Amino acid sequence: MNQPDLVYTTYIKTTPEKLWAALTNPEFTRQYWGDNINRSDWRPGSHWQHVVGTDPSQIMVTGEVLESLPPKRLVLTWASPADLADVSRVTFEIEPVANLVRLNVVHGDFTPGSVMAGKVVQGWPLVLASLKSLLETGTAIDIFAVKGNCAKTSGG
């Protein structure tokens, strides 16, 4: 049986432009994603990587930029470099709502029997909570401290 899409929605007191920068700028991602960075030129067809910030040769996730419409929509393929056949798709949709921004993250199109699906199911809530905290308060949460108290997973 295929893994259903994982859908996460959060409202953040920020602007679409700041949220876009937080998703695509390595110095932003380092702050809320456990010192890891996302790097790419973010153009459709380009390669992107989620990299351990302290060791840029250690790639945790890789993929292709499928769509990039700043500051509204970003669609990526997502796979571990150790198992490129276990590829999935992540869509970030950014929409202003009053003085907030709604962020929808849909992670889906998992391959049957996907290992990555099990990794990201707990990872995304932590990353998105940290992102929201950073944008609203200036301080991210320590996702690895929280993750240590959850079931052991990685990715996401």
C-alpha positions as CSV (number, residue, x, y, z in Angstrom):
1,M,0.0,0.0,0.0
2,N,1.2,3.5,-0.8
3,Q,1.9,6.0,1.9
4,P,-0.6,8.8,1.8
5,D,0.5,12.4,1.3
6,L,1.6,14.2,4.4
7,V,0.0,17.6,4.7
8,Y,1.1,20.3,7.2
9,T,-0.4,23.7,7.5
10,T,0.8,26.5,9.7
11,Y,0.1,30.2,10.0
12,I,3.1,32.4,10.6
13,K,3.2,36.1,11.5
14,T,5.6,37.1,8.7
15,T,5.6,38.1,5.0
16,P,5.6,35.8,2.0
17,E,9.0,37.2,1.1
18,K,10.6,36.5,4.5
19,L,9.1,33.0,4.5
20,W,10.5,32.4,1.0
21,A,13.9,33.5,2.2
22,A,13.7,31.3,5.2
23,L,13.0,28.3,2.9
24,T,15.7,29.0,0.4
25,N,18.5,31.0,2.0
26,P,21.2,28.8,3.6
27,E,21.8,31.2,6.5
28,F,18.1,31.1,7.4
29,T,17.8,27.3,7.1
30,R,20.9,26.8,9.3
31,Q,19.1,28.6,12.1
32,Y,15.9,26.5,12.3
33,W,16.9,23.2,10.7
34,G,19.5,22.0,13.2
35,D,22.5,23.8,11.6
36,N,21.6,22.2,8.2
37,I,21.3,24.2,5.1
38,N,19.4,24.1,1.8
39,R,21.4,25.1,-1.2
40,S,20.4,25.6,-4.8
41,D,19.9,28.5,-7.2
42,W,16.1,27.5,-6.9
43,R,15.5,27.6,-10.7
44,P,13.2,24.9,-12.2
45,G,15.4,22.0,-13.4
46,S,18.2,22.9,-10.9
47,H,19.6,20.5,-8.4
48,W,19.1,21.2,-4.7
49,Q,20.7,19.7,-1.6
50,H,20.0,19.6,2.2
51,V,23.4,19.6,3.7
52,V,25.0,19.3,7.1
53,G,26.0,22.9,7.7
54,T,29.2,22.0,9.5
55,D,30.2,19.5,6.8
56,P,29.0,20.6,3.3
57,S,30.2,17.3,1.8
58,Q,27.6,15.5,4.0
59,I,24.4,15.6,1.9
60,M,21.3,14.4,3.8
61,V,18.7,14.9,1.1
62,T,18.9,15.8,-2.6
63,G,16.6,16.4,-5.5
64,E,15.5,18.6,-8.3
65,V,13.6,21.9,-8.3
66,L,10.4,21.2,-10.2
67,E,8.7,24.6,-9.7
68,S,9.9,27.9,-8.3
69,L,7.5,30.8,-8.1
70,P,8.9,33.2,-5.5
71,P,7.4,34.0,-3.0
72,K,4.4,31.7,-3.6
73,R,5.3,28.1,-4.5
74,L,8.3,25.8,-4.4
75,V,8.1,22.1,-5.6
76,L,11.0,19.7,-5.1
77,T,11.8,16.1,-5.5
78,W,13.2,14.6,-2.3
79,A,15.5,11.6,-1.8
80,S,18.3,10.3,0.3
81,P,21.6,10.2,-1.7
82,A,21.9,6.6,-0.3
83,D,18.7,5.6,-2.0
84,L,17.8,7.8,-4.9
85,A,15.0,5.3,-6.0
86,D,13.1,6.2,-2.8
87,V,12.1,9.6,-4.3
88,S,9.1,11.7,-3.2
89,R,7.8,15.2,-3.8
90,V,7.5,18.2,-1.5
91,T,5.4,21.2,-2.3
92,F,5.6,24.5,-0.3
93,E,2.6,26.8,-0.9
94,I,2.8,30.3,0.6
95,E,-0.3,32.5,0.8
96,P,-0.9,35.8,2.7
97,V,-3.9,35.7,5.0
98,A,-4.7,39.0,6.7
99,N,-1.4,39.9,8.6
100,L,-0.2,36.3,8.5
101,V,1.1,33.8,6.0
102,R,-0.3,30.4,5.6
103,L,2.3,27.8,4.7
104,N,1.1,24.5,3.3
105,V,3.7,21.7,3.0
106,V,2.6,18.6,1.1
107,H,5.1,15.7,1.1
108,G,3.8,12.9,-1.1
109,D,4.2,10.8,-4.2
110,F,6.2,8.3,-2.0
111,T,7.4,5.2,-3.7
112,P,5.7,2.0,-2.4
113,G,7.5,0.8,0.8
114,S,9.2,4.2,1.2
115,V,11.7,4.4,4.0
116,M,11.8,8.2,3.7
117,A,8.1,8.5,4.5
118,G,8.7,7.1,7.9
119,K,11.6,9.5,8.5
120,V,9.8,12.7,7.5
121,V,6.5,12.0,9.3
122,Q,8.0,13.3,12.6
123,G,10.7,15.5,11.0
124,W,8.4,18.0,9.3
125,P,6.4,19.0,12.4
126,L,9.6,19.8,14.3
127,V,11.2,21.7,11.4
128,L,8.0,23.8,10.8
129,A,7.6,24.6,14.5
130,S,11.2,25.8,14.5
131,L,10.7,27.8,11.4
132,K,7.6,29.5,12.8
133,S,9.4,30.2,16.1
134,L,12.4,31.7,14.3
135,L,10.2,34.0,12.1
136,E,7.9,35.1,14.9
137,T,10.4,35.4,17.9
138,G,13.8,35.5,16.4
139,T,14.7,32.2,18.1
140,A,14.4,28.7,16.6
141,I,13.9,25.6,18.7
142,D,16.5,22.9,19.1
143,I,14.9,20.3,16.8
144,F,17.5,17.6,17.8
145,A,16.8,18.0,21.5
146,V,13.1,17.6,20.8
147,K,13.7,14.8,18.3
148,G,15.7,12.9,21.0
149,N,12.5,12.7,23.0
150,C,10.5,11.4,20.1
151,A,10.8,8.1,18.3
152,K,14.2,8.0,16.6
153,T,13.8,9.3,13.0
154,S,15.8,11.4,10.7
155,G,15.1,13.5,7.6
156,G,12.3,15.9,7.1
